[in-house]
């Protein structure tokens, strides 16, 4: 099933950041109010590039973690922290400067332009299938100050980028899938043994699941790539897409003995069956010259990475970024790394952190390093721990106004050393 990303303000039935910005501009007395101006007011920042605003307001990228963090911190604190932001918004709406004082709440709650914005956003929210009716009703019963806070928090923190899905032909063995789901949904302590019993009946879903468990070391406590390969091969021979891809992947990553013909056969079979990972891996094969012609072909590699990226595959964005970085096109590379980081891919999060550190923006770098180690544990990039260890051991803490913490630095460094 292919994911296709919809622009953030492509329609009026989705409470997105783009639609929030558009509504404020529409209601504003200042008809030349700039999108950048509204964005800067919303996030309390003094400078932001037009490209960033376009990406998050009219483009295909979800809101970046650095901007989400601003609202996470606001939500975790006192509501008075929102006052300067909302006052700046009504300054844009009325084309008049409002300053923070004891009357600020009253000014916000009696501002007609803000009430109009809230009503417009509620109309969008009512058509947004992701928001339940009870929440909308609750917001309607609030004063303007609390209503706009709720609407902004939802649009920025909770609503994910809209996608539509395009069906592809997936071959399902219903009998085997039903047997597998019975085990998956209803078996507890005997789950693995039940999977093994299904595997003896050559159930492809059980074989693929066992392949994953052996790959992670979840059965014996130790990773067994040969057993993983054998399970995946049995699944692959019954047209399991991931099974086919994993047979090729285990060979390419040298976890099992490499055989080009076998690898190439199952990799291409995985693509025929709709594997997105397969397209990304095929790109790697052309990038490294592992193909029938034994030649590197960067353009073909890009082609397959782009196909995978259209499905929202984070690693494909990483690979495109690496190609452009090697070509000396740093800004183009960064765009791809940022998309992958926004998709919560640990390596990319660390990579973006490195970019900002090298530019001297230690605060922003820290945000990305920290996010990198919040990813699923098996996907966390080890060097993010190393970079955070340096923050707590060296002078990065001064920039962040946090105390130097040798014990925390040691803790992160131990994790760094322990990871493969």
Backbone torsions as a table, in degrees:
resi	resn	phi	psi	omega
1	UNK	NA	124.2	-175.1
2	UNK	-90.9	131.2	174.7
3	UNK	-92.2	133.8	175.0
4	UNK	-125.2	124.4	-174.8
5	UNK	-80.2	134.8	179.8
6	UNK	-96.8	143.0	178.0
7	UNK	-58.2	147.2	-171.4
8	UNK	-64.2	-24.9	177.8
9	UNK	-126.9	40.3	-173.5
10	UNK	-73.6	-19.8	-179.5
11	UNK	-152.0	173.2	-177.7
12	UNK	-102.5	30.5	175.7
13	UNK	-124.9	28.5	-179.1
14	UNK	-145.9	119.5	-176.6
15	UNK	-81.0	79.9	-177.7
16	UNK	-102.3	167.6	174.8
17	UNK	-58.8	-41.1	179.8
18	UNK	-58.4	-41.9	180.0
19	UNK	-72.9	-30.0	174.5
20	UNK	-64.1	-48.9	179.6
21	UNK	-61.1	-45.3	-179.4
22	UNK	-61.2	-40.1	-178.8
23	UNK	-65.6	-42.8	178.8
24	UNK	-62.6	-42.6	177.7
25	UNK	-63.4	-41.0	-177.5
26	UNK	-64.3	-41.1	-176.1
27	UNK	-82.5	-22.9	-173.8
28	UNK	-58.5	141.4	174.2
29	UNK	-69.1	-26.8	178.3
30	UNK	-86.7	96.2	-173.7
31	UNK	-71.5	-6.2	175.8
32	UNK	-107.2	16.8	177.3
33	UNK	-56.2	128.9	-175.3
34	UNK	-87.5	147.6	176.5
35	UNK	-58.1	-39.7	179.8
36	UNK	-62.6	-39.3	-179.8
37	UNK	-63.1	-44.7	179.5
38	UNK	-65.2	-44.7	179.6
39	UNK	-59.2	-46.2	-179.3
40	UNK	-61.2	-39.4	178.3
41	UNK	-65.6	-42.9	-178.4
42	UNK	-60.3	-37.5	-175.1
43	UNK	-106.1	3.4	176.5
44	UNK	61.8	35.5	180.0
45	UNK	-110.4	151.0	-177.6
46	UNK	-88.6	-28.2	-178.0
47	UNK	-142.3	138.6	178.1
48	UNK	-155.5	143.6	-177.9
49	UNK	-79.6	152.9	177.4
50	UNK	-60.7	-36.9	179.9
51	UNK	-59.8	-44.7	179.2
52	UNK	-61.0	-46.1	-179.7
53	UNK	-62.4	-44.2	178.9
54	UNK	-61.8	-41.3	179.7
55	UNK	-58.9	-45.7	-173.0
56	UNK	-87.0	-23.5	-175.7
57	UNK	-102.0	-37.2	-178.7
58	UNK	-125.9	-1.8	-177.0
59	UNK	-96.0	-163.4	-175.0
60	UNK	-100.5	-1.4	-176.2
61	UNK	-89.2	139.8	172.1
62	UNK	-68.9	163.0	-177.6
63	UNK	-62.2	132.6	-177.0
64	UNK	-67.1	154.1	-174.5
65	UNK	-64.5	-30.3	-178.7
66	UNK	-65.6	-34.4	178.8
67	UNK	-80.9	-34.7	175.6
68	UNK	-63.2	-36.0	-178.2
69	UNK	-61.7	-35.1	178.0
70	UNK	-56.3	-44.7	-178.5
71	UNK	-79.2	-27.8	173.7
72	UNK	-63.2	-43.1	179.2
73	UNK	-67.2	-39.1	178.0
74	UNK	-63.0	-45.8	-177.5
75	UNK	-64.0	-33.3	-178.5
76	UNK	-77.2	-15.4	-176.9
77	UNK	-102.7	-163.0	178.3
78	UNK	-73.4	142.3	-178.1
79	UNK	-62.3	-20.4	178.2
80	UNK	-61.8	-19.4	179.1
81	UNK	-65.4	-22.0	178.7
82	UNK	-78.4	-16.5	-173.4
83	UNK	-54.6	-50.5	-178.9
84	UNK	-60.0	-36.0	180.0
85	UNK	-66.7	-47.7	-177.0
86	UNK	-68.4	-36.7	176.2
87	UNK	-63.0	-38.7	177.7
88	UNK	-65.4	-37.0	178.3
89	UNK	-64.7	-44.8	-179.1
90	UNK	-73.8	-21.0	172.1
91	UNK	-64.4	-39.8	176.6
92	UNK	-69.0	-42.2	-177.5
93	UNK	-63.2	-40.8	-176.3
94	UNK	-96.3	-5.3	-175.1
95	UNK	54.7	46.9	-175.7
96	UNK	-152.0	141.9	-176.1
97	UNK	-84.2	126.6	173.6
98	UNK	-114.4	136.2	179.9
99	UNK	-114.7	154.2	-178.2
100	UNK	-69.5	125.4	175.8
101	UNK	-157.6	-170.9	-176.4
102	UNK	-66.9	-18.3	-178.3
103	UNK	-94.8	3.2	-172.2
104	UNK	-57.4	-45.7	-179.2
105	UNK	-60.9	-44.2	-179.6
106	UNK	-64.6	-39.3	178.4
107	UNK	-62.3	-42.2	-179.8
108	UNK	-65.5	-46.3	-174.7
109	UNK	-71.7	-17.7	-179.5
110	UNK	-107.9	4.6	-177.1
111	UNK	-79.2	118.7	-175.7
112	UNK	-69.5	-35.9	179.6
113	UNK	-64.8	-40.9	178.6
114	UNK	-65.7	-39.3	177.1
115	UNK	-61.2	-37.2	178.5
116	UNK	-66.0	-42.1	177.2
117	UNK	-60.0	-47.0	-179.0
118	UNK	-60.0	-44.6	179.5
119	UNK	-62.3	-41.0	177.9
120	UNK	-63.6	-42.8	-179.3
121	UNK	-68.2	-34.8	177.7
122	UNK	-66.9	-34.3	176.1
123	UNK	-63.4	-39.7	176.6
124	UNK	-66.8	-43.7	-178.6
125	UNK	-60.2	-37.7	-179.4
126	UNK	-63.7	-25.4	179.3
127	UNK	-96.3	-3.3	179.9
128	UNK	-87.4	111.5	-175.1
129	UNK	-66.3	-12.2	-178.7
130	UNK	-83.1	-13.9	-177.5
131	UNK	-104.0	127.8	-178.5
132	UNK	-80.0	156.1	-174.4
133	UNK	-62.5	-34.7	-178.9
134	UNK	-63.0	-39.0	180.0
135	UNK	-67.0	-42.2	178.8
136	UNK	-62.4	-43.2	179.0
137	UNK	-61.0	-40.5	179.4
138	UNK	-63.3	-43.5	-179.6
139	UNK	-64.5	-39.1	179.9
140	UNK	-61.6	-28.3	-178.2
141	UNK	-88.3	1.6	179.7
142	UNK	-91.4	163.2	171.3
143	UNK	-75.3	171.6	-174.9
144	UNK	-60.3	-39.9	-178.1
145	UNK	-58.5	-50.9	-177.8
146	UNK	-74.8	-31.9	179.1
147	UNK	-63.3	-48.1	-177.6
148	UNK	-66.9	-33.4	176.3
149	UNK	-62.3	-46.9	180.0
150	UNK	-61.5	-43.2	-178.0
151	UNK	-67.9	-40.6	178.8
152	UNK	-67.2	-44.0	179.2
153	UNK	-59.7	-40.8	-179.5
154	UNK	-66.5	-49.8	-175.8
155	UNK	-63.3	-35.5	-174.1
156	UNK	-93.2	-40.8	-173.8
157	UNK	-95.3	-38.1	-168.8
158	UNK	-99.8	-40.9	-175.5
159	UNK	-73.3	125.3	177.7
160	UNK	-89.4	164.2	-178.1
161	UNK	-63.7	132.4	-178.2
162	UNK	-68.2	143.3	176.0
163	UNK	-136.0	153.4	166.3
164	UNK	-117.9	157.5	-177.4
165	UNK	-117.4	141.3	179.1
166	UNK	-111.5	121.6	-176.3
167	UNK	-68.3	142.7	170.0
168	UNK	-123.0	162.7	-178.4
169	UNK	-73.8	116.0	177.5
170	UNK	-114.4	121.8	-179.9
171	UNK	-84.2	119.0	-177.7
172	UNK	-118.5	130.9	172.1
173	UNK	-90.9	100.7	-171.0
174	UNK	-62.3	-40.1	-178.3
175	UNK	-64.8	-46.9	179.8
176	UNK	-66.5	-38.6	179.8
177	UNK	-65.4	-41.3	177.9
178	UNK	-61.2	-43.8	178.9
179	UNK	-62.7	-41.3	-179.3
180	UNK	-66.2	-44.1	-177.8
181	UNK	-66.1	-32.2	176.1
182	UNK	-59.9	-43.4	178.7
183	UNK	-68.8	-45.4	-175.8
184	UNK	-62.6	-39.8	-173.2
185	UNK	-91.2	-28.6	-168.8
186	UNK	-117.8	-13.1	-177.1
187	UNK	-95.5	140.0	-178.4
188	UNK	-106.3	-99.4	-174.9
189	UNK	-64.6	-24.0	-177.8
190	UNK	-95.3	17.1	-173.0
191	UNK	-56.8	-53.2	-176.2
192	UNK	-64.7	-44.3	179.1
193	UNK	-61.9	-36.0	178.2
194	UNK	-68.3	-36.3	175.2
195	UNK	-63.6	-41.7	179.5
196	UNK	-62.8	-39.2	176.5
197	UNK	-62.6	-41.9	177.4
198	UNK	-65.5	-36.4	179.3
199	UNK	-62.3	-35.4	178.5
200	UNK	-64.2	-21.6	175.5
201	UNK	-92.2	8.4	179.5
202	UNK	62.4	38.5	175.2
203	UNK	-73.6	118.1	-172.0
204	UNK	-67.7	-31.5	-179.8
205	UNK	-71.4	-38.6	175.6
206	UNK	-66.0	-41.1	178.9
207	UNK	-62.0	-43.1	179.2
208	UNK	-64.4	-40.7	179.0
209	UNK	-64.8	-43.1	177.8
210	UNK	-65.2	-36.4	176.0
211	UNK	-59.8	-41.5	178.9
212	UNK	-67.3	-41.0	-179.4
213	UNK	-66.0	-40.9	177.1
214	UNK	-68.1	-34.8	178.5
215	UNK	-62.6	-41.0	-179.1
216	UNK	-83.9	-11.2	-177.3
217	UNK	78.8	24.5	-174.4
218	UNK	-83.6	-9.0	-178.5
219	UNK	-94.1	-54.4	-177.5
220	UNK	-101.5	-7.2	-175.5
221	UNK	91.8	-1.5	-179.9
222	UNK	-137.6	135.0	-179.9
223	UNK	-64.8	133.9	178.8
224	UNK	-129.7	94.1	-174.3
225	UNK	-70.9	-29.8	177.8
226	UNK	-66.3	-44.3	177.5
227	UNK	-65.4	-40.8	178.2
228	UNK	-58.4	-45.6	-179.9
229	UNK	-60.1	-44.9	-177.5
230	UNK	-64.2	-39.5	177.1
231	UNK	-66.0	-46.6	-179.3
232	UNK	-63.6	-35.9	179.6
233	UNK	-63.5	-40.6	178.8
234	UNK	-65.2	-38.3	176.9
235	UNK	-67.2	-40.1	-178.7
236	UNK	-62.5	-37.3	-178.3
237	UNK	-71.1	-6.9	173.7
238	UNK	-113.6	23.5	174.3
239	UNK	68.4	38.7	173.3
240	UNK	-86.5	118.0	-174.2
241	UNK	-57.0	-49.7	-179.4
242	UNK	-67.3	-35.2	177.2
243	UNK	-57.5	-45.2	178.6
244	UNK	-62.0	-46.3	-178.3
245	UNK	-63.7	-41.2	-177.6
246	UNK	-68.2	-33.2	175.1
247	UNK	-58.3	-46.7	178.9
248	UNK	-67.9	-42.6	-176.2
249	UNK	-64.8	-41.7	179.3
250	UNK	-62.2	-33.5	176.7
251	UNK	-73.5	-46.8	-176.8
252	UNK	-63.4	-32.7	179.9
253	UNK	-88.5	6.9	175.9
254	UNK	60.7	28.8	175.2
255	UNK	-82.4	-23.3	171.9
256	UNK	-133.5	170.6	-177.5
257	UNK	-60.2	133.4	-176.0
258	UNK	-85.1	133.3	172.0
259	UNK	-138.2	112.9	-172.0
260	UNK	-58.0	-48.3	-175.5
261	UNK	-59.9	-42.1	178.8
262	UNK	-67.2	-45.8	179.3
263	UNK	-58.1	-48.5	-176.0
264	UNK	-65.1	-39.5	179.5
265	UNK	-61.0	-50.4	-175.0
266	UNK	-76.8	-29.5	176.2
267	UNK	-63.6	-48.8	179.6
268	UNK	-67.8	-31.8	176.3
269	UNK	-66.4	-36.2	179.3
270	UNK	-63.6	-37.7	179.0
271	UNK	-68.2	-41.2	177.1
272	UNK	-59.4	-31.3	-178.9
273	UNK	-89.3	1.2	174.0
274	UNK	98.7	14.7	-178.0
275	UNK	-72.3	119.5	176.3
276	UNK	-68.5	-41.2	177.8
277	UNK	-59.0	-32.4	179.6
278	UNK	-61.8	-42.6	177.4
279	UNK	-60.9	-44.0	179.6
280	UNK	-61.7	-43.2	-179.4
281	UNK	-68.0	-35.8	176.5
282	UNK	-62.7	-38.5	175.2
283	UNK	-59.9	-41.5	178.0
284	UNK	-62.4	-40.1	179.7
285	UNK	-61.1	-41.2	178.6
286	UNK	-74.6	-30.5	177.8
287	UNK	-66.8	-36.5	-176.9
288	UNK	-97.3	-5.0	-179.5
289	UNK	80.5	23.3	177.8
290	UNK	-98.1	83.1	-178.4
291	UNK	-156.5	-178.5	-175.1
292	UNK	-64.0	-27.0	179.8
293	UNK	-91.9	-5.7	-177.6
294	UNK	52.7	38.9	-178.8
295	UNK	-130.4	142.8	174.9
296	UNK	-76.3	139.4	178.8
297	UNK	-142.4	93.5	-174.6
298	UNK	-64.4	-37.1	-178.5
299	UNK	-66.1	-40.4	176.4
300	UNK	-66.6	-38.2	177.7
301	UNK	-59.4	-47.6	178.4
302	UNK	-57.6	-42.8	-178.5
303	UNK	-56.6	-47.5	-177.1
304	UNK	-73.9	-34.3	175.3
305	UNK	-63.7	-39.3	179.7
306	UNK	-64.5	-39.1	177.9
307	UNK	-61.3	-45.9	179.7
308	UNK	-64.8	-38.3	-178.9
309	UNK	-66.2	-31.8	178.2
310	UNK	-64.7	-20.4	176.5
311	UNK	-92.3	6.6	179.7
312	UNK	77.9	25.1	-176.6
313	UNK	-83.6	109.9	-171.0
314	UNK	-57.2	-41.7	-176.0
315	UNK	-64.8	-27.1	177.2
316	UNK	-67.5	-38.2	176.1
317	UNK	-63.5	-40.1	176.6
318	UNK	-58.9	-45.7	-176.8
319	UNK	-66.5	-38.4	175.5
320	UNK	-64.7	-40.7	177.5
321	UNK	-60.4	-42.7	180.0
322	UNK	-63.1	-39.7	178.7
323	UNK	-61.3	-48.6	-177.9
324	UNK	-69.7	-31.6	176.0
325	UNK	-64.9	-42.9	177.9
326	UNK	-64.4	-26.6	178.2
327	UNK	-85.4	2.0	178.8
328	UNK	82.1	10.9	-178.9
329	UNK	-98.4	75.5	-171.6
330	UNK	-62.3	-43.4	-177.1
331	UNK	-67.1	-38.8	176.6
332	UNK	-65.2	-42.4	178.2
333	UNK	-59.7	-43.8	-178.1
334	UNK	-60.6	-38.1	178.8
335	UNK	-58.1	-42.7	179.2
336	UNK	-70.0	-40.0	178.7
337	UNK	-63.4	-38.4	179.9
338	UNK	-64.7	-39.4	177.8
339	UNK	-62.6	-44.7	178.8
340	UNK	-63.3	-40.2	178.0
341	UNK	-63.2	-40.2	178.0
342	UNK	-65.8	-22.5	175.7
343	UNK	-87.4	7.6	173.8
344	UNK	70.2	36.7	177.0
345	UNK	-91.6	125.3	-168.0
346	UNK	-62.9	-45.7	-179.0
347	UNK	-59.6	-44.1	-179.0
348	UNK	-65.7	-39.2	177.5
349	UNK	-59.5	-44.2	177.1
350	UNK	-65.5	-40.2	-179.0
351	UNK	-61.8	-44.1	177.8
352	UNK	-65.4	-38.4	175.3
353	UNK	-58.7	-42.2	177.8
354	UNK	-62.5	-40.2	179.6
355	UNK	-59.4	-47.9	-178.0
356	UNK	-70.3	-33.8	177.0
357	UNK	-62.2	-44.6	179.8
358	UNK	-65.0	-26.1	177.5
359	UNK	-84.7	-2.2	179.1
360	UNK	88.6	5.9	179.9
361	UNK	-95.0	79.6	-174.4
362	UNK	-69.3	-30.7	179.4
363	UNK	-65.9	-46.6	-178.9
364	UNK	-67.5	-38.4	177.9
365	UNK	-59.5	-42.8	-179.4
366	UNK	-59.8	-39.7	179.0
367	UNK	-59.3	-45.5	-177.3
368	UNK	-71.8	-39.3	176.1
369	UNK	-60.4	-44.4	-178.1
370	UNK	-63.7	-40.9	179.2
371	UNK	-65.7	-33.1	-178.4
372	UNK	-61.3	-36.0	-178.7
373	UNK	-90.3	6.0	173.1
374	UNK	-95.8	-3.2	179.1
375	UNK	-69.5	166.5	175.9
376	UNK	-49.3	138.2	-167.3
377	UNK	-55.8	-37.8	-179.2
378	UNK	-74.7	-9.7	-177.5
379	UNK	-108.0	-1.6	-175.7
380	UNK	-69.7	132.5	-178.8
381	UNK	-82.7	125.0	-170.1
382	UNK	-60.3	-35.1	-174.4
383	UNK	-71.0	-16.1	173.8
384	UNK	-65.4	-38.0	175.5
385	UNK	-63.6	-41.5	179.4
386	UNK	-62.2	-44.4	-179.3
387	UNK	-65.9	-38.1	177.2
388	UNK	-69.4	-35.7	177.0
389	UNK	-58.8	-40.4	179.4
390	UNK	-65.3	-36.2	177.7
391	UNK	-59.3	-47.4	-175.4
392	UNK	-77.8	-17.5	179.9
393	UNK	-95.6	-32.5	-175.3
394	UNK	-106.9	-149.9	-169.9
395	UNK	-91.6	6.2	177.7
396	UNK	-60.2	-28.5	-178.4
397	UNK	-65.6	-31.6	179.7
398	UNK	-63.1	-39.6	-179.7
399	UNK	-66.1	-36.0	-176.1
400	UNK	-91.1	-1.0	-178.6
401	UNK	59.0	39.3	173.3
402	UNK	-122.8	154.1	-175.0
403	UNK	-73.5	146.5	173.7
404	UNK	-61.6	134.8	-174.0
405	UNK	-135.8	94.0	-176.5
406	UNK	-63.5	-39.1	-178.9
407	UNK	-65.1	-40.8	178.2
408	UNK	-66.5	-39.5	177.4
409	UNK	-60.6	-43.3	179.0
410	UNK	-64.1	-41.0	-180.0
411	UNK	-60.0	-46.9	179.8
412	UNK	-67.0	-37.1	-178.4
413	UNK	-68.4	-35.1	176.9
414	UNK	-63.7	-40.7	176.8
415	UNK	-62.8	-43.2	177.8
416	UNK	-56.2	-46.7	-177.8
417	UNK	-69.2	-29.7	-174.6
418	UNK	-81.4	-21.0	-175.8
419	UNK	-82.0	147.9	-179.3
420	UNK	-66.0	NA	NA
